[in-house]
Amino acid sequence: MRPLWLEAMTIIILPKLDKDLLKECQFDTFRSSGAGGQHINVTDSAVRLTHMPTGIIVASQKERSQHLNKQECLRKLRYKVAQLNYRKPKRIATRMPRSVKLKNREKKKKESEKKKLRRPPSQNHD
């Protein structure tokens, strides 16, 4: 679910270059959890990026190196912003052509006749 303040924004524009995008972000490192033994216990390889203008937070601890996790965070941030910027195209209603309406009417008449034949014969013998 999208935050209310982000709903009011029309579109989020990010810089093309990663270097410029990193200038807009707060960069935090921390120790990642999970398997990895001694290496993971001593290195701060996990990365958390906070995009300051929007408040969007992404984190990555997939890789063993901080540099690769930073690249992964930038990729995640761009993907998240692209999702938030997406607007469903407005549907343009079209008129049903007369020929299609007539064809549908004929089809309904045929089906109606078919179903009438399935009924038991009437008991009126006048």
Stockholm file with secondary structure:
# STOCKHOLM 1.0

chainA/1-126         MRPLWLEAMTIIILPKLDKDLLKECQFDTFRSSGAGGQHINVTDSAVRLTHMPTGIIVASQKERSQHLNKQECLRKLRYKVAQLNYRKPKRIATRMPRSVKLKNREKKKKESEKKKLRRPPSQNHD
#=GR chainA/1-126 SS CCCHHHHHCCCCCCCSSHHHHHHTEEEEEECCCSSCHHHHHHCCCEEEEEETTTTEEEEECSSSSHHHHHHHHHHHHHHHHHHHHCCCCCCCCCCCCHHHHHHHHHHHHHHHHHHHHHSCCCCCCC
#=GC SS_cons         CCCHHHHHCCCCCCCSSHHHHHHTEEEEEECCCSSCHHHHHHCCCEEEEEETTTTEEEEECSSSSHHHHHHHHHHHHHHHHHHHHCCCCCCCCCCCCHHHHHHHHHHHHHHHHHHHHHSCCCCCCC
//
